Amino acid sequence: MRLRIFTDLEARLSRVRLVDDKYIYCRPKRDPDAKLPGVPAINHVGLWNENTARLTQMRPFNPPGIFVEFLPVLWSPLSRGAVHGDMTVRLHFVTATLAQTDTPYRDEALRRFRLIRAVKLALNGFSGGADEQGRSFSQFQYSGSDTDHNHEQICEDLEEWRTHCIDCSATVDDGYVLTPCDVSLDTGVIFADAVEKKTV
């Protein structure tokens, strides 16, 4: 489930662009090969690691970057191995600037909030229908913010979203739903135990 959400998030965040020095979200168009305007607004998307907090001593990437943290999930059983649960996804926005709001560089100091606003727009209506492994997640609901007020050059602002996940991968094998016995399809609209042709 985490792999599915991370991959989908990474793709969604790639559509947040920097165009004419403004952060914008480019909605998917009908033409999947259409060129996106500007340049990527986010230079790095990765999984959160507490060691990333030492970014003031090292600069392994060029900010801004977003790190994804998955908070613990309590899974509840559905049936036949399927589970569901509420997941909180926390995004760590890592930005860098020495600018202050009481200087001529006020816009630069507040730039991090413009990036957060563009990502919030990108995640509005973000959800994932069931894939070939039976994994799905409901529309992301914006649920919390934690602004970094104790920083030097590197800032780390936190934003959280909640989603409900369903994982039916235990009942799917190579794209087919596994059943405890052979399933046959009657000529009507119901399943029958035995007919001439059996389908998987």
BAFIMAR-304967 format. One record per residue (C-alpha): residue in one letter; x negated, y, z. Coordinates in steps of 0.1 Angstrom, whole numbers, plus 5000, padded with zeros to 4 digits. Layout:
<rs>
AXYZ...
</rs>
This chain:
<rs>
M500050005000R497250245009L495450174976R498750244957I499350574975F495750694973T495550624936D498850804929L497751094951E494451124933A496251144900R498751404913L495951624928S494051614895R496951834881V496152114905R494152354884L492252674886V493452904859D492453274857D491153244893K494653124905Y495652784918I498452634899Y500152294896C500652164861R503751944859P503451644836K504751714802R506351484777D503051454758P500751254782D497651354761A498351724764K495251914776L495452074810P494652444813G491752584833V489452364854P490152124883A490852314915I489752024937N486151904932H486351584953V489151354965G488151074989L489050885020W488551065053N485750955075E485051115109N481451155098T482651405072A483051645102R479251695100L479551885067T477952195082Q474652005083M474951845048R476751935016P477351604997F479851764974N480852114961P483952234980P486852244978G487551884985I490551684999F490151375021V493051135026E493650995061F496250715067L497650725102P498550395118V501750225105L504049995124W505449745098S508849575102P509849265084L512549255058S512748905043R510548645026G507348825037A508349175026V507749455051H508649825054G507450115076D507050485079M503550615070T502050955077V499451075052R497151345065L495151555040H491951725051F491352035030V487652105032T486752455019A483652675023T483353055026L481653315048A484253575039Q486353745066T489753895064D488554235078T486154285049P486454365011Y486353985007R489853935022D491153744992E488253504993A488853435030L492553355024R491853144993R492152815012F495852885019R496452934982L495052594975I497252435002R500252604987A499452464953V499052114967K502352144986L503952234953A502251934936L503651694963N507151824962G509251534950F506251304950S507250934953G506350604938G508850344924A508149974928D505049864908E504449524894Q503449404929G506649524945R505049824964S506950154966F507150464987S509850724992Q509551094985F506851265005Q508351485033Y506151775045S505751725083G502851925098S499952165096D496852225117T494852535107D491152545114H490452845137N487052725149H484752725119E481652885104Q481152835067I483052505064C486752505071E488952195076D492652255075L495051955080E498351905063E500651605068W503351435049R505651135058T506850865035H508750535039C506950235023I508249905012D505749625004C507149314987S503749204974A504048874994T507048774973V505448874939D502848674920D501648794886G504649014881Y507148734889V509348724920L508648414940T511648214952P511847924976C513447704949D514047704911V516347984900S518747934871L520848194853D524348094845T526048224813G528048454836V526848714860I525848484889F522948254897A523647884896D521747584910A521647404877V522147494841E520547364809K517947644806K516047754837T514248094839V511648214862
</rs>
